[in-house]
Amino acid sequence: MPQLALDLRFRGAVHQLTDPDLERRIDADTLTLYSGFDPTADSLHVGHLLQLCTLRRFQLAGHRPIALAGGGTGFIGDPGGKTEERVLLSADELAANVAAVRTQLGAFLDFSPGASAAVLLDNAAWLTELRLIPFLRDVGKHFTVNQMVAKESVRARLERPERGISFTEFSYMLLQAYDFLRLFDDHGCRLQIGGSDQWGNITLGIELIRRLRGAEAFGLTTPLLVKADGGKFGKTEHGTVWLSRERTSPYQLFQFFVRGDDATVGTHLRLLTFLDHDTIRHLDEETAEHPERRAGQRALARAVCTMVHGETETERAERAADALFGEEVAQLDEVTLLDVFGDAPSTSMARSRLGSGHGGGGLLVVDALAETGLVPSKSRARATVEQGGAYVNNRRVDGVDAVLSEGDLIAGSYLVLRRGRKDHHLVRFA
């Protein structure tokens, strides 16, 4: 296994360092480091995966990671990367989000006893107990408004006077700086990691430790994950891709990565998996030479889905993905079937229209194709069947007199009609 600094460089995980000597230190010393996760929702999303993976890489190299849930800073909201004020959460909403996020953070790190055992903390433990006047004297006194206004997260908002920034969000960076100080005092934490949009907040914390403790602390930022079009990673036309299975199913998570762009799959393989360097280079070559195989995307989807949901759910998601065009679709359970065809058009029909499968008549496939709108007319439906382009549950329909029966139903209630290679229609019989 390569040294951590070399591994991070290979993976492109280093965007900025506050000290050029930090790379030597992370291979020579044992550090306690932290990254914060504000609970603005009841789940983390795939955009958080990079920091989770980075914490885990440090732990595997013998360092001690702290995952910090922002139960205190969540009341305020980080202005970084936002063009307008966040909607403030109620105390009950925030408490529920913190509980959910803490559970997810715990799934990525090793908390078993040992020198590098991970620590899971909530900054509400100290931030909600702060008194305003002592905080302004002890912390605020050490920073000028000039410094704070110069930070990218603030400057970007000030350049849009119609939006601006409230004093509430303006104060966020002081609270994050105080977090670093508390973790330094209580846990010997000397390194903070975060996305490149956190640079200003991180450097403020380092400066606070230097001024109040006369000690050295460090910062490392990673690049921001983006898609090939420059859009925010983890966003789709349907919304955010979450780590919670209740918000984004394992199949949907798997498909998000399988459908990724060739241009970004190599970057994401490096940053979001623990595959070794040779395996990643091989996948780079295979993706370049045979993009139609999507080998890089499938390896990425498999690795991430396993990390988030475990091997069993990943295997299930992969089988479901394979079933999209295979006869295995008939073996899917209802939940997985609806996941797979959640984006497909659907129609409900009366179960009484189905035949028994024993010569008792039934709904003609030609009629079903036309009634669902999968083809514009019965004549076109007949032509589609005759040309071999009509499928029921991904099995080609042999003749225009073929009928649908109860024996064709998937999970007791569904049929999948398909025209050609890509046009699916889900029919529910009730």
C-alpha positions as CSV (number, residue, x, y, z in Angstrom):
1,M,0.0,0.0,0.0
2,P,1.5,3.4,-1.0
3,Q,2.1,6.1,1.6
4,L,-0.9,8.2,2.3
5,A,0.5,11.4,0.8
6,L,1.3,9.7,-2.5
7,D,-2.1,8.0,-2.5
8,L,-3.9,11.3,-2.0
9,R,-1.9,12.8,-4.8
10,F,-2.6,9.9,-7.2
11,R,-6.3,10.3,-6.5
12,G,-6.3,14.0,-7.0
13,A,-7.6,14.5,-3.4
14,V,-5.4,17.4,-2.6
15,H,-6.6,20.9,-3.7
16,Q,-4.8,23.2,-1.1
17,L,-2.5,22.7,1.9
18,T,-1.9,25.4,4.5
19,D,1.6,24.1,5.0
20,P,3.8,22.6,2.2
21,D,5.3,20.3,4.9
22,L,2.0,18.7,5.7
23,E,2.4,15.9,3.2
24,R,5.6,14.8,5.0
25,R,3.9,15.0,8.3
26,I,0.9,12.8,7.5
27,D,3.3,10.0,6.5
28,A,5.8,10.6,9.4
29,D,3.4,11.5,12.3
30,T,0.1,10.3,13.8
31,L,-2.5,13.1,13.6
32,T,-6.0,13.6,14.8
33,L,-8.1,15.3,12.1
34,Y,-11.7,16.3,11.6
35,S,-14.3,17.2,9.0
36,G,-17.7,18.7,9.8
37,F,-21.1,17.7,8.4
38,D,-23.9,20.2,8.9
39,P,-27.3,18.4,9.2
40,T,-29.3,20.5,6.8
41,A,-31.4,17.4,5.9
42,D,-32.1,14.0,7.5
43,S,-29.5,12.4,5.3
44,L,-26.1,13.0,3.8
45,H,-25.9,12.9,0.0
46,V,-23.3,11.7,-2.5
47,G,-21.6,15.1,-2.4
48,H,-20.4,14.2,1.2
49,L,-18.8,11.0,0.1
50,L,-15.5,12.6,-0.7
51,Q,-14.9,13.9,2.8
52,L,-16.1,10.6,4.3
53,C,-13.7,8.6,2.1
54,T,-10.9,11.0,2.9
55,L,-11.4,10.6,6.7
56,R,-11.4,6.8,6.1
57,R,-8.2,6.9,4.1
58,F,-6.5,8.8,7.0
59,Q,-7.8,6.2,9.5
60,L,-6.5,3.3,7.4
61,A,-3.1,5.0,7.4
62,G,-3.1,5.1,11.2
63,H,-4.5,8.6,12.0
64,R,-7.5,9.3,14.2
65,P,-10.5,10.9,12.5
66,I,-13.2,12.9,14.1
67,A,-16.6,13.1,12.3
68,L,-18.3,16.3,13.6
69,A,-22.0,16.6,13.2
70,G,-23.0,20.3,13.2
71,G,-25.9,20.3,15.6
72,G,-24.8,23.8,16.7
73,T,-23.7,25.3,13.4
74,G,-26.8,23.8,11.8
75,F,-28.8,26.5,13.5
76,I,-26.9,29.1,11.5
77,G,-26.0,27.6,8.1
78,D,-22.8,27.8,6.2
79,P,-22.9,30.5,3.5
80,G,-20.2,28.7,1.5
81,G,-21.5,27.7,-2.0
82,K,-24.9,29.4,-1.4
83,T,-26.2,32.4,-3.4
84,E,-28.9,33.2,-0.8
85,E,-29.8,32.7,2.8
86,R,-30.6,29.2,4.1
87,V,-34.0,28.5,5.6
88,L,-33.4,28.2,9.3
89,L,-34.4,24.9,10.8
90,S,-36.4,24.5,14.0
91,A,-34.8,22.8,17.0
92,D,-36.9,19.7,16.5
93,E,-36.0,19.4,12.8
94,L,-32.4,19.9,13.5
95,A,-32.4,17.3,16.3
96,A,-34.0,14.7,14.0
97,N,-31.5,15.5,11.3
98,V,-28.5,15.2,13.6
99,A,-29.7,11.8,14.8
100,A,-30.0,10.5,11.2
101,V,-26.7,12.0,10.1
102,R,-24.8,10.6,13.1
103,T,-25.9,7.1,12.2
104,Q,-24.7,7.6,8.6
105,L,-21.3,9.0,9.7
106,G,-20.9,6.0,12.0
107,A,-21.1,3.6,9.0
108,F,-18.0,4.9,7.3
109,L,-15.4,4.8,10.1
110,D,-14.1,2.3,12.6
111,F,-15.1,3.2,16.1
112,S,-13.7,0.0,17.8
113,P,-11.1,0.6,20.5
114,G,-7.6,1.4,19.4
115,A,-5.1,4.2,18.8
116,S,-6.8,5.3,15.6
117,A,-10.4,4.7,16.8
118,A,-12.8,7.3,15.2
119,V,-14.6,9.8,17.3
120,L,-18.1,11.0,16.6
121,L,-19.1,14.4,18.1
122,D,-21.8,17.0,17.9
123,N,-20.7,20.7,18.1
124,A,-24.0,21.5,19.8
125,A,-22.3,20.2,23.0
126,W,-20.3,23.4,23.2
127,L,-21.8,25.9,20.8
128,T,-25.2,26.0,22.4
129,E,-23.6,26.8,25.7
130,L,-21.6,29.8,24.5
131,R,-22.3,33.2,26.0
132,L,-22.3,36.0,23.6
133,I,-20.1,38.6,25.4
134,P,-17.3,36.1,26.3
135,F,-17.4,34.7,22.8
136,L,-17.0,38.2,21.2
137,R,-14.2,39.1,23.6
138,D,-12.3,35.8,23.4
139,V,-12.8,34.8,19.8
140,G,-14.3,37.7,17.8
141,K,-11.6,40.1,19.0
142,H,-8.9,38.2,17.1
143,F,-10.4,38.7,13.6
144,T,-11.1,41.9,11.6
145,V,-14.1,42.4,9.5
146,N,-11.7,43.0,6.6
147,Q,-10.4,39.4,7.0
148,M,-13.9,38.0,7.1
149,V,-15.2,40.0,4.1
150,A,-12.2,38.8,2.1
151,K,-13.3,35.2,2.4
152,E,-14.7,33.8,-0.9
153,S,-18.0,32.6,0.7
154,V,-18.7,36.1,2.0
155,R,-17.3,38.1,-1.0
156,A,-19.5,36.2,-3.5
157,R,-22.6,37.1,-1.5
158,L,-21.6,40.8,-1.1
159,E,-21.1,41.0,-4.9
160,R,-24.8,40.4,-5.2
161,P,-26.3,43.3,-3.2
162,E,-29.8,42.2,-3.9
163,R,-29.1,39.1,-1.9
164,G,-26.3,40.1,0.5
165,I,-25.5,38.1,3.7
166,S,-27.1,38.3,7.1
167,F,-25.0,38.8,10.3
168,T,-26.2,35.3,11.2
169,E,-24.4,33.6,8.3
170,F,-21.6,36.1,8.4
171,S,-20.8,34.8,11.9
172,Y,-20.7,31.1,10.8
173,M,-16.9,31.2,10.2
174,L,-16.2,32.3,13.7
175,L,-18.2,29.3,15.1
176,Q,-16.3,26.9,12.8
177,A,-13.0,28.4,13.9
178,Y,-14.1,27.9,17.5
179,D,-14.9,24.3,16.7
180,F,-11.3,23.7,15.6
181,L,-10.1,25.3,18.8
182,R,-12.3,23.1,21.0
183,L,-11.2,19.9,19.1
184,F,-7.6,21.0,19.5
185,D,-8.1,21.5,23.3
186,D,-10.2,18.5,24.0
187,H,-8.8,15.9,21.5
188,G,-5.5,17.2,20.3
189,C,-6.9,17.7,16.8
190,R,-4.4,19.5,14.6
191,L,-5.8,19.0,11.1
192,Q,-9.1,20.0,9.5
193,I,-10.1,18.7,6.1
194,G,-12.9,19.9,3.8
195,G,-13.9,20.9,0.3
196,S,-12.2,23.8,-1.4
197,D,-15.1,26.0,-0.5
198,Q,-14.1,25.6,3.2
199,W,-10.6,27.1,2.8
200,G,-11.5,30.4,4.4
201,N,-13.2,28.8,7.4
202,I,-10.3,26.4,7.9
203,T,-7.7,29.1,7.9
204,L,-9.6,31.1,10.4
205,G,-9.5,28.2,12.8
206,I,-5.8,27.7,12.3
207,E,-5.2,31.4,13.0
208,L,-7.4,31.2,16.2
209,I,-5.3,28.2,17.5
210,R,-2.1,30.1,16.8
211,R,-3.3,33.3,18.6
212,L,-4.8,31.7,21.6
213,R,-2.6,28.6,22.1
214,G,0.5,29.5,20.3
215,A,0.3,26.2,18.6
216,E,0.5,24.9,15.0
217,A,-2.5,23.5,13.2
218,F,-3.1,22.6,9.6
219,G,-5.7,22.5,6.8
220,L,-6.2,20.3,3.7
221,T,-8.9,20.9,1.2
222,T,-10.1,18.6,-1.5
223,P,-11.5,19.6,-4.9
224,L,-15.2,20.0,-5.3
225,L,-16.9,17.1,-7.1
226,V,-18.7,18.2,-10.3
227,K,-20.2,16.5,-13.2
228,A,-18.9,16.7,-16.8
229,D,-21.1,19.7,-17.5
230,G,-19.8,21.5,-14.4
231,G,-23.0,21.0,-12.5
232,K,-23.2,20.1,-8.9
233,F,-22.3,16.4,-8.2
234,G,-25.2,14.4,-6.8
235,K,-27.9,16.5,-8.4
236,T,-30.2,15.0,-11.1
237,E,-33.3,16.2,-12.9
238,H,-35.2,14.5,-10.0
239,G,-33.2,16.1,-7.2
240,T,-30.4,15.2,-4.8
241,V,-28.9,11.7,-4.7
242,W,-29.0,10.8,-1.0
243,L,-27.2,8.1,1.1
244,S,-30.4,7.2,2.9
245,R,-32.2,4.3,1.3
246,E,-35.5,5.9,2.2
247,R,-34.7,8.9,0.0
248,T,-32.6,7.2,-2.7
249,S,-32.9,3.4,-3.1
250,P,-29.8,1.3,-3.5
251,Y,-30.8,0.7,-7.1
252,Q,-31.2,4.4,-7.8
253,L,-27.8,5.0,-6.2
254,F,-26.2,2.3,-8.3
255,Q,-27.8,3.6,-11.5
256,F,-26.6,7.2,-10.7
257,F,-23.0,6.0,-11.0
258,V,-23.6,3.5,-13.8
259,R,-25.0,6.4,-15.9
260,G,-22.0,8.6,-15.2
261,D,-20.0,10.4,-17.9
262,D,-16.8,8.8,-19.4
263,A,-15.1,12.2,-18.8
264,T,-15.5,12.1,-15.0
265,V,-15.6,8.4,-14.2
266,G,-11.8,8.2,-13.7
267,T,-11.8,11.1,-11.3
268,H,-14.7,9.6,-9.3
269,L,-13.0,6.2,-9.2
270,R,-10.0,7.8,-7.6
271,L,-11.8,10.0,-5.1
272,L,-14.8,7.8,-4.1
273,T,-13.4,4.2,-4.0
274,F,-10.6,2.3,-2.3
275,L,-9.6,0.4,-5.5
276,D,-5.9,0.1,-5.9
277,H,-3.9,2.3,-8.3
278,D,-3.3,-0.5,-10.9
279,T,-7.0,-1.5,-11.0
280,I,-8.0,2.2,-11.6
281,R,-5.5,2.6,-14.4
282,H,-6.8,-0.6,-16.0
283,L,-10.3,0.7,-15.8
284,D,-9.2,4.0,-17.3
285,E,-7.8,2.1,-20.3
286,E,-10.8,-0.1,-20.7
287,T,-13.1,2.9,-20.6
288,A,-11.1,4.7,-23.2
289,E,-10.9,1.6,-25.5
290,H,-14.4,0.2,-25.0
291,P,-16.7,2.9,-23.6
292,E,-19.7,0.9,-24.5
293,R,-18.9,-1.6,-21.8
294,R,-19.0,1.0,-19.1
295,A,-16.5,-1.0,-17.0
296,G,-15.4,2.1,-15.1
297,Q,-18.9,3.2,-14.3
298,R,-20.0,-0.3,-13.2
299,A,-16.9,-0.7,-10.9
300,L,-17.6,2.8,-9.4
301,A,-21.3,2.0,-8.9
302,R,-20.4,-1.4,-7.3
303,A,-17.8,0.1,-4.9
304,V,-19.9,3.1,-3.8
305,C,-23.1,1.2,-3.4
306,T,-21.3,-1.5,-1.3
307,M,-19.7,1.1,0.9
308,V,-23.1,2.8,1.5
309,H,-25.5,-0.1,1.6
310,G,-23.5,-3.3,1.8
311,E,-22.8,-6.2,-0.5
312,T,-26.2,-7.8,-0.4
313,E,-28.1,-4.7,-1.5
314,T,-25.4,-4.0,-4.1
315,E,-25.8,-7.4,-5.6
316,R,-29.6,-6.9,-5.6
317,A,-29.2,-3.5,-7.3
318,E,-26.9,-5.0,-9.9
319,R,-29.3,-7.8,-10.7
320,A,-32.0,-5.3,-11.1
321,A,-29.9,-3.2,-13.5
322,D,-29.2,-6.3,-15.5
323,A,-32.9,-7.2,-15.6
324,L,-33.8,-3.9,-17.3
325,F,-33.4,-5.7,-20.7
326,G,-33.3,-9.3,-19.6
327,E,-35.9,-11.9,-18.8
328,E,-34.7,-11.8,-15.2
329,V,-37.2,-8.9,-14.8
330,A,-39.9,-11.5,-14.1
331,Q,-38.1,-12.5,-10.9
332,L,-38.0,-9.0,-9.4
333,D,-39.9,-8.2,-6.2
334,E,-42.4,-5.4,-6.3
335,V,-40.2,-2.8,-4.5
336,T,-37.3,-3.4,-6.9
337,L,-39.5,-3.5,-9.9
338,L,-40.9,-0.1,-9.1
339,D,-37.4,1.2,-8.5
340,V,-36.2,-0.1,-11.9
341,F,-39.2,1.3,-13.8
342,G,-39.9,4.3,-11.7
343,D,-39.2,6.7,-14.6
344,A,-41.1,4.7,-17.2
345,P,-44.7,5.6,-18.2
346,S,-47.3,3.4,-16.5
347,T,-50.9,2.4,-16.9
348,S,-53.5,0.7,-14.7
349,M,-55.8,-1.9,-16.2
350,A,-58.5,-4.2,-14.8
351,R,-57.2,-7.7,-13.8
352,S,-60.4,-9.2,-15.3
353,R,-59.1,-8.5,-18.8
354,L,-56.3,-11.1,-18.4
355,G,-56.7,-14.7,-19.5
356,S,-56.2,-17.7,-17.3
357,G,-53.4,-19.0,-19.5
358,H,-55.4,-22.2,-20.2
359,G,-57.1,-21.2,-23.4
360,G,-59.5,-18.9,-21.8
361,G,-58.8,-15.9,-23.9
362,G,-57.2,-12.7,-22.6
363,L,-56.0,-9.3,-23.5
364,L,-54.2,-9.2,-26.8
365,V,-50.6,-7.9,-26.6
366,V,-51.5,-5.8,-29.7
367,D,-54.3,-4.2,-27.8
368,A,-52.2,-3.5,-24.8
369,L,-49.4,-1.9,-26.8
370,A,-51.9,0.5,-28.4
371,E,-54.0,1.2,-25.3
372,T,-50.9,2.1,-23.2
373,G,-49.7,4.5,-26.0
374,L,-46.5,2.6,-26.4
375,V,-47.4,2.5,-30.1
376,P,-49.9,5.0,-31.7
377,S,-52.3,2.5,-33.2
378,K,-53.3,-1.2,-33.4
379,S,-52.0,-1.3,-37.0
380,R,-48.6,0.0,-35.8
381,A,-48.8,-2.5,-32.9
382,R,-49.3,-5.4,-35.3
383,A,-46.4,-4.2,-37.4
384,T,-44.2,-3.9,-34.4
385,V,-45.0,-7.5,-33.3
386,E,-44.5,-8.8,-36.8
387,Q,-41.1,-7.1,-37.1
388,G,-40.0,-8.6,-33.7
389,G,-39.9,-5.4,-31.9
390,A,-42.5,-6.1,-29.1
391,Y,-41.7,-7.6,-25.8
392,V,-43.6,-8.7,-22.7
393,N,-41.4,-8.9,-19.6
394,N,-38.4,-8.6,-22.0
395,R,-39.4,-11.7,-23.9
396,R,-40.1,-11.2,-27.6
397,V,-43.7,-11.6,-28.6
398,D,-44.0,-14.3,-31.3
399,G,-47.3,-13.5,-33.1
400,V,-50.1,-10.9,-33.4
401,D,-52.5,-13.3,-31.7
402,A,-50.4,-13.5,-28.5
403,V,-52.5,-12.8,-25.3
404,L,-51.6,-11.7,-21.8
405,S,-52.5,-13.9,-18.9
406,E,-52.3,-14.0,-15.1
407,G,-49.3,-16.2,-15.5
408,D,-47.3,-13.3,-17.0
409,L,-47.7,-11.1,-14.0
410,I,-44.6,-10.0,-12.1
411,A,-45.0,-9.8,-8.3
412,G,-48.6,-10.8,-8.8
413,S,-49.7,-7.5,-10.4
414,Y,-47.4,-6.1,-13.1
415,L,-46.3,-6.5,-16.7
416,V,-43.5,-4.8,-18.5
417,L,-44.2,-4.0,-22.1
418,R,-41.3,-2.9,-24.3
419,R,-41.0,-1.6,-27.9
420,G,-37.6,-1.9,-29.4
421,R,-34.6,-1.4,-27.3
422,K,-35.4,1.5,-24.9
423,D,-39.2,2.2,-24.8
424,H,-40.7,0.6,-21.6
425,H,-44.2,0.8,-20.2
426,L,-45.2,-0.6,-16.8
427,V,-48.8,-2.0,-16.6
428,R,-50.4,-2.6,-13.2
429,F,-53.4,-4.9,-13.1
430,A,-55.8,-4.5,-10.1
